[in-house]
Amino acid sequence: MSTRRAAALAVAVAVLATPSVRAEPESFTLDPSHTIPSFAVSHLGLSMQRGLFTRASGTVVIDRAAKTGRVEVAVDPASLETGDRLRDRILRGDGWFDVERHPAISFRAQRVVFEGDVPVAAEGELTLRGVTRPLRLTIRDFRCGTQPLTRRPLCGAEVGATVRRSDFGMTDWLKDVGDDVAVTIQAEGYRD
């Protein structure tokens, strides 16, 4: 084989072996049994009180090659649980989540921030009680693998932010219950 042909063959092999820069975006549907939004807020300055929502759904699209993505998450505030029925009833009421008039909490992001090949934040808007505010969710421990029972591709992460409840009209008991609320979402999503 001539040197010229060998060089052309080497270039062709190198081009074919190089992954495509234009990889397709990956779409994921959140698994509601493994996607659990929770919150923590100061009570009387003495302890952190915690709660969670048992119903959440959504989709995540990630384009690793282009370093972009989008997120849509919906949470049912009526699914709130804190471990105390009276407190849950109060928090579902009009001074707090007001679930009768506002049956959904939503987060929509058109921007996903990457560090290298890993998504580290989603920047978008949180709508709560009919009020929409900008919100940056930090993404931690983003990992992907295969679910051993279903054999389906799956990614997971812990996502978090701090929101001021007064920004969304939740002003009851501000002297006793903190204004800053730490929000954490353990999330897993199956690739579509």
BELTA-V529106 format. One record per residue. N is the residue number from 0. RES is the residue in one small letter. PHI is phi in whole degrees, -180 to 180 (* if undefined). Layout:
n->{N:N}
res->{RES:RES}
phi->{PHI:PHI}
//
This chain:
n->{0:1:2:3:4:5:6:7:8:9:10:11:12:13:14:15:16:17:18:19:20:21:22:23:24:25:26:27:28:29:30:31:32:33:34:35:36:37:38:39:40:41:42:43:44:45:46:47:48:49:50:51:52:53:54:55:56:57:58:59:60:61:62:63:64:65:66:67:68:69:70:71:72:73:74:75:76:77:78:79:80:81:82:83:84:85:86:87:88:89:90:91:92:93:94:95:96:97:98:99:100:101:102:103:104:105:106:107:108:109:110:111:112:113:114:115:116:117:118:119:120:121:122:123:124:125:126:127:128:129:130:131:132:133:134:135:136:137:138:139:140:141:142:143:144:145:146:147:148:149:150:151:152:153:154:155:156:157:158:159:160:161:162:163:164:165:166:167:168:169:170:171:172:173:174:175:176:177:178:179:180:181:182:183:184:185:186:187:188:189:190:191}
res->{m:s:t:r:r:a:a:a:l:a:v:a:v:a:v:l:a:t:p:s:v:r:a:e:p:e:s:f:t:l:d:p:s:h:t:i:p:s:f:a:v:s:h:l:g:l:s:m:q:r:g:l:f:t:r:a:s:g:t:v:v:i:d:r:a:a:k:t:g:r:v:e:v:a:v:d:p:a:s:l:e:t:g:d:r:l:r:d:r:i:l:r:g:d:g:w:f:d:v:e:r:h:p:a:i:s:f:r:a:q:r:v:v:f:e:g:d:v:p:v:a:a:e:g:e:l:t:l:r:g:v:t:r:p:l:r:l:t:i:r:d:f:r:c:g:t:q:p:l:t:r:r:p:l:c:g:a:e:v:g:a:t:v:r:r:s:d:f:g:m:t:d:w:l:k:d:v:g:d:d:v:a:v:t:i:q:a:e:g:y:r:d}
phi->{*:-71:-61:-65:-67:-63:-66:-64:-65:-62:-64:-62:-64:-63:-66:-69:-81:-78:-62:-66:-72:-98:-62:-71:-62:-104:-111:-127:-106:-64:-87:-62:-80:-128:-121:-129:-73:-139:-145:-140:-144:-68:-118:59:70:-105:-153:-98:-95:-122:-152:-148:-118:-92:-129:-146:-147:163:-136:-134:-120:-127:-115:-67:-67:-87:58:-136:177:-150:-138:-137:-132:-124:-124:-89:-67:-69:-86:-60:-140:-122:95:-140:-62:-63:-62:-61:-63:-64:-68:-79:-76:-67:-80:-123:-77:49:-66:-66:-90:-134:-79:-147:-111:-133:-131:-129:-128:-104:-136:-115:-96:-113:-120:66:-99:-112:-71:-122:-162:-127:-111:-164:-133:-102:-114:-143:57:79:-109:-114:-135:-66:-151:-110:-95:-86:-105:-121:55:-71:-144:-129:-170:-118:-69:-66:-83:-91:62:-99:-63:-146:-125:-145:-166:-112:-120:-154:-164:-118:-122:-95:-65:-65:-64:-113:82:-92:-113:-62:57:-63:-71:-106:-116:-55:-84:-82:-120:-83:-110:-132:-128:-83:-133:-135:-140:-84:-70:-75}
//
